[in-house]
Amino acid sequence: MAQNEYSLSFHELLKLETSKIHKEIDFFVKINTPKPSISDYIDYIVVMYKVIAPLEKISLKFIESESSFPKVTKKNKTESLILDLKNLEIDLNKINFSIFFPEVKSFEEVLGCLYVVEGSSIGSQIIYKKLYSLYGEELKNKMNYLSEIGRDSFKNWIFFIEYLENYVTSFPDKKNIIIKSAIDTFNCFKIEFKNVIT
């Protein structure tokens, strides 16, 4: 952990602790390139489904009982991903959930996972606009996930971060669990995106 951890907000600390693995992932995510192909987009949606679907299933039992948890974060992303995959004519039966997904047995571990997933929504509107400008009608009704999480993504991210900061203020001994879970989730994405191009 960083030496100046006590001078940082928890969000800043999380960002610092996960910065290395985050940068490593960017190397493999072709959707972030200036001119991604439709195939790159399909790979992206498949990977997001492989990781987000099991996370939402696992996290549901933990976050439903948390009345103060941001409602925007409870939104079902899996439904949008499934709709996109079907409209892209991808056979869901041929997609297996990631075997690299971290073990989640506590609410704190869910928070670590969600930090990664919710953070990924920040650039979704940019990706949506880029793909639309490149392919327009070809991807009509096939970018529901990007479109839905893109709307108000920054505002929703702020809600989540505020909740996270308040949570670790109340339970400071849980910080390391959240950090480890976030790193493990980033690593899961890294392996899945790396597997796409190898």
MARGUKE-601031 format. One line per 8 residues: number of its first residue (from 1); their letters; for each residue x, y, z of C-alpha. Coordinates in steps of 0.05 Angstrom, whole numbers, padded with zeros to 5 digits. Example, Ala and Ser with C-alpha at 12.3 -4.5 7.8 and 13.67 -1.06 7.14 Angstrom:
% MARGUKE-601031
1) AS) 00246 -00090 00156; 00273 -00021 00143
***
This chain:
% MARGUKE-601031
1) MAQNEYSL) 00000 00000 00000; 00024 00070 -00015; 00062 00108 00039; 00017 00169 00034; -00047 00128 00037; -00074 00168 00096; -00072 00233 00057; -00114 00203 00001
9) SFHELLKL) -00188 00193 -00005; -00206 00119 -00012; -00224 00129 -00085; -00156 00159 -00097; -00123 00102 -00060; -00162 00051 -00101; -00143 00086 -00165; -00070 00086 -00144
17) ETSKIHKE) -00069 00013 -00123; -00103 -00010 -00188; -00068 00037 -00236; -00017 -00015 -00260; -00066 -00070 -00278; -00114 -00018 -00307; -00061 00006 -00356; -00044 -00066 -00374
25) IDFFVKIN) -00117 -00078 -00393; -00119 -00018 -00439; -00067 -00051 -00483; -00114 -00108 -00499; -00181 -00071 -00506; -00185 -00056 -00581; -00252 -00020 -00573; -00212 00039 -00547
33) TPKPSISD) -00171 00047 -00611; -00188 00105 -00658; -00222 00060 -00708; -00246 -00006 -00677; -00278 -00058 -00722; -00347 -00088 -00711; -00310 -00152 -00692; -00273 -00112 -00638
41) YIDYIVVM) -00340 -00088 -00612; -00368 -00159 -00611; -00307 -00183 -00572; -00317 -00126 -00523; -00391 -00143 -00511; -00375 -00217 -00503; -00322 -00204 -00451; -00367 -00155 -00412
49) YKVIAPLE) -00422 -00208 -00412; -00374 -00263 -00389; -00354 -00221 -00328; -00414 -00177 -00312; -00468 -00232 -00316; -00438 -00275 -00260; -00422 -00212 -00219; -00494 -00188 -00221
57) KISLKFIE) -00520 -00256 -00202; -00473 -00261 -00143; -00479 -00188 -00120; -00555 -00186 -00120; -00562 -00222 -00053; -00511 -00174 -00021; -00536 -00107 -00047; -00611 -00117 -00044
65) SESSFPKV) -00610 -00112 00032; -00569 -00047 00030; -00623 00007 00028; -00572 00064 00022; -00537 00031 -00037; -00544 00073 -00101; -00604 00048 -00142; -00568 00065 -00207
73) TKKNKTES) -00515 00013 -00190; -00569 -00040 -00180; -00591 -00032 -00252; -00589 -00098 -00290; -00533 -00093 -00342; -00538 -00166 -00361; -00605 -00155 -00396; -00575 -00102 -00442
81) LILDLKNL) -00515 -00145 -00457; -00559 -00205 -00475; -00602 -00161 -00520; -00540 -00136 -00557; -00511 -00206 -00564; -00577 -00232 -00592; -00583 -00174 -00641; -00511 -00187 -00662
89) EIDLNKIN) -00532 -00259 -00674; -00484 -00287 -00623; -00504 -00355 -00594; -00508 -00345 -00519; -00502 -00420 -00509; -00431 -00417 -00536; -00409 -00364 -00486; -00382 -00389 -00419
97) FSIFFPEV) -00378 -00344 -00359; -00306 -00326 -00340; -00270 -00379 -00298; -00223 -00324 -00275; -00277 -00285 -00239; -00255 -00272 -00167; -00287 -00308 -00109; -00340 -00264 -00078
105) KSFEEVLG) -00364 -00281 -00008; -00376 -00213 00024; -00407 -00145 00010; -00337 -00113 00011; -00315 -00160 -00045; -00376 -00140 -00085; -00357 -00067 -00076; -00288 -00081 -00103
113) CLYVVEGS) -00317 -00115 -00165; -00368 -00060 -00176; -00313 -00007 -00172; -00284 -00037 -00235; -00350 -00049 -00271; -00381 00018 -00254; -00316 00054 -00272; -00317 00022 -00340
121) SIGSQIIY) -00382 00059 -00356; -00348 00127 -00354; -00323 00122 -00426; -00382 00084 -00453; -00416 00144 -00484; -00352 00162 -00521; -00346 00091 -00547; -00420 00092 -00567
129) KKLYSLYG) -00413 00157 -00607; -00349 00132 -00640; -00380 00067 -00662; -00444 00102 -00685; -00403 00150 -00728; -00364 00093 -00759; -00420 00042 -00770; -00487 00077 -00759
137) EELKNKMN) -00543 00033 -00783; -00501 -00031 -00781; -00502 -00027 -00705; -00572 -00001 -00696; -00605 -00034 -00636; -00540 -00070 -00622; -00509 -00021 -00573; -00560 -00021 -00518
145) YLSEIGRD) -00509 -00035 -00464; -00464 00024 -00483; -00524 00069 -00493; -00558 00053 -00428; -00498 00055 -00382; -00471 00116 -00419; -00530 00160 -00400; -00514 00196 -00335
153) SFKNWIFF) -00453 00152 -00327; -00412 00206 -00293; -00468 00224 -00245; -00480 00151 -00228; -00405 00141 -00217; -00405 00199 -00167; -00463 00167 -00129; -00424 00102 -00125
161) IEYLENYV) -00359 00134 -00103; -00395 00175 -00049; -00426 00111 -00023; -00358 00076 -00024; -00324 00134 00014; -00379 00134 00067; -00375 00058 00073; -00300 00056 00087
169) TSFPDKKN) -00307 00114 00136; -00355 00070 00175; -00314 00006 00164; -00241 00027 00154; -00217 -00045 00167; -00251 -00066 00102; -00207 -00024 00056; -00157 -00079 00038
177) IIIKSAID) -00213 -00129 00021; -00244 -00079 -00028; -00176 -00063 -00059; -00158 -00136 -00068; -00226 -00151 -00099; -00218 -00093 -00148; -00149 -00117 -00169; -00174 -00188 -00178
185) TFNCFKIE) -00232 -00163 -00221; -00186 -00121 -00264; -00142 -00183 -00272; -00203 -00223 -00294; -00218 -00172 -00348; -00144 -00171 -00368; -00142 -00246 -00379; -00208 -00247 -00417
193) FKNVIT) -00188 -00189 -00463; -00119 -00219 -00473; -00150 -00286 -00492; -00189 -00251 -00547; -00126 -00231 -00584; -00083 -00293 -00570
***
